[in-house]
Every structure is written in C-alpha cells, then in structure tokens.
C-alpha cells in the first residue's frame, strides 16, 4: 500500500508520517529530503537551477544554500513556479523509482510518502490513500515561530502551497491535529493497525 501524508506547513505531517513508520512493516520516504538531493553538488539539475536563479544562491561547496534559495523563491510566487518546473518532473520520477523498489522489498507492507506538495505536484495520484493533516492556523503559526520562522517566511511558504481546504478535497482521510503529540501518535498507530490488518486479510 502507498500512503501519502501532507498538510499545511506546521500541521504535523512529518511527525504523523514518522509515527506511522514506527512499525517495521511501514517505511517512510521524505519527499522534501529527496528533493534536496537536486540541490547538491553533482546534481543533474544544478546547472538549470543556477541558470534560473543565479550563483548567489550557492554555498561554499557549490551546492544550493536552501535559505538563500527560499529567500529568493518565496518572496515572489512566480519564482516558485520556475523552481517547481525544474524540480518536480525529476522528483516525481525519483519517487516512483524508490516507491517501486520498496514495494518489492520483503517485509515492507506500506510505503508512507511524507510530502508537503503531495497534491500540488500530482504525486497524490500515485497513492492508494491520501492523508491530510489539519491544524488550526494559530497553532501552526505558533509552532513555526517557536522554531525560528518569521511571519513573513510562514506566509511566503503558505502562498506556495494549496490551501488546507483544497488539499482536503483530495483526502481519503483527514486527521485533526488539535491535541498533544501523544494524541497524534495514537491516531497514527491506530491507522497503521487498521491498514496492516486489511492487508493481511487481503492476503
């Protein structure tokens, strides 16, 4: 089974996806981390990214400084589209390969894809289940501010994503993150048990 987990920035999607993958039969893929590979020295996409955004976004190693790139991209929505046009086709192909590889690995019954842009990129169509995390805006913003994000940075990232309401239209399951981390972990473990039992029954 392929499960996509997404939500607005600060909604708790990564915590939830990680909690799902605490069962050894479930493996998590972090789409954001895989996407960062496109920004490293030696990446086939790096020349195109430099051509589009300039050498000012590079760090000392010759890779992309993500903070500099974020400052450049999230200040103007059109720049987000330019970056996505370069990275998304590569990311989609890479995720397909890695998901297929895990699907054929003995002992792994569920692959969980943790992806901020699951819906926006079209990756949701590859999933058997789409889970959208929902959290109140005030809670999300407070959590992000505690981790060093300015309100301008938060709003910039939100503007580059679908609204929570639009994401929910593609959801098979909406998980409300309105309690503690333990509550959220409990919901993840419960869903994992349900899916794993269903797969065993199918066998």
N, C-alpha and C positions, 0 to 999 in steps of 0.2 A: 504494500500500500504506500502511496505517495501522499504526504500531507504537507500542505503549505500553510505557514503561520505568518501573519502580517498584522499590521495595525499602525495607527498614527505614531509619530515619534514620541517616545516616553510612555507608551501604552503598556509596556511589559512583555512585548512579544518574544524577546530573546530569553528572558527569564522563563517564560512559559515553554518555549521550544526546548530549552535546556532541561527543564523538569520532565518533559515528555521523554527525553532521551536518557534519563537515568536508568531506564530498563535496558539491559544489554541487547535486547532484540530490536531496539529502536536506535537508529543512527541519525544524528543531526548534521545538516550541511548549512553553513553560514554563507549566504549569498553575498553579503556585504564584504566579508573577509575574502571570498574568492574574487570578487570584483576588484579588490585592492591589488591582486596579482597583476592586473592590467596596467598598474601604475608603477611597477617595479622596473629597475634596470634590466634590459634584455627582453622586455615585453614587446611583442609584435605590434601592439597598438601605440606604444610610446611615441614614435615619430609623428603619428597623426595627432596625438593629444598635444604635443609640443607645437606642432604647426598651427593648431587651432587656438591655443591659449598662451603661447609664448614661453620662453625659457625662464621667465620669472617665477614659474610655479615649481621649478626643480629644487631638490635639496642637494646637499654636497655630494651624495653618492651618485647623482644623475637620475634618480627616480623622482617621482612626483611627491612634493610636500602636500599632504592632503589638506592641511589647514589653509595653505595658500590657495590651493585649487578651490576649496569650499568658499573662501572669501571672494574669489573671482566669479564662481558659478552662481552661488545662491543670492548674490546681490542683484542679478538680472535673470528673470525666468527664461529668456531666450537662450542664455548660455547653458542652462540646464539641458535644454533640448539638444544643443550642439554636442554636449558631452554624452548624453544618452544615445544619440545616433551613432557614436563611435563605439561605445562600450556594450550596449545592450545586445546586439547580434552576437558578439563574441561571448558574452556572459551566458546567453541562452544556450548556445552550442556547448559550452563548457559544462553547464549544469546538466544538460541532457546526458552527456557522456558519463559524468560522475554518478548521476542517479541510476543510470543503466548498470554501471559497474557494481554499485551497492545492491541493486535489485537481484543480482546474480551471485551475491556473496552468501554462503551458507551461514545460517544463524541470525541473519538480519531480516526481519519481517516488515518493518516500517521504516521508510526514509522520511525524515522531517526536514523540510526546507524552510529556514528562517530568513525571510526576505522582506525588507522594507517596501520594495517596489514590486512585490509579487503580482499585484493587479495591474499596475501601470505598464509593466514590461511585457505582459501577455503570458508570463510563466504560470499564472493560475490555471490556464487551460491544460497544463501538463499534470495537474494534481487530481487525485481521487477525492480528496477532501480539502476544503479551504477553511481555515480557522482565522477569524478576525478578532483581535483583542480590542476591547472597548474600555476606555477610562475617561473620567471627567477631565475637561481641559485644564481646570485649575490644578488638579492633582498631577497631570502630566507636566505642566509648566513648572510647578514647584520642584518636582523630582529632577527635571533637567537643569534648573537654575542651581540646585544644590550640587550638581556635577559640573558647574562652571560654564554653562551655556548662557549667553545673554538673551534677552527677549528678542532682539533683532535676529540673532542666529536661529532661534527657535522658529520664528515666523518665516524666515527665509527657507528653512527646510520644510516646513509645513506647506508652503506655497508650491514646492516642487513635487508634492505628493497629492494623490486624490484625497478628498475629504473623507473623514470616517464614515459618513453616511453613504458615500458612493462605494467605498470598499465593502461595506456590509451587504450591498446588493449582490456581490459575488460570493458571499459567505455561505458555507453549508452550516457552520456553527459560529455563533457569536459568544465570546467569553467575556463576561463583565469583570474587570479588574477594579473592584470597588471595596476590597478588604485588605488584608495583610498579605505578605508574601507567602505565608503558610497556606492561606486560603487559596491563593492562585496555584500553588504547588499541588494542593489537594485536587483541584479541578483538573490539572494536567494528568495526575496519576489515575484519576477516575476514567478520563477519556482513553488513556493508554490501555487500561484494563479492558474496557469495552471493545476497542478495536482489536486487540490481540485475541480476545475470546472469539470475536466474529471471524477472524482469520482462521482460527483453529477449527471452528465449526464448518467453515467452507471446505477445509481440507478433508 
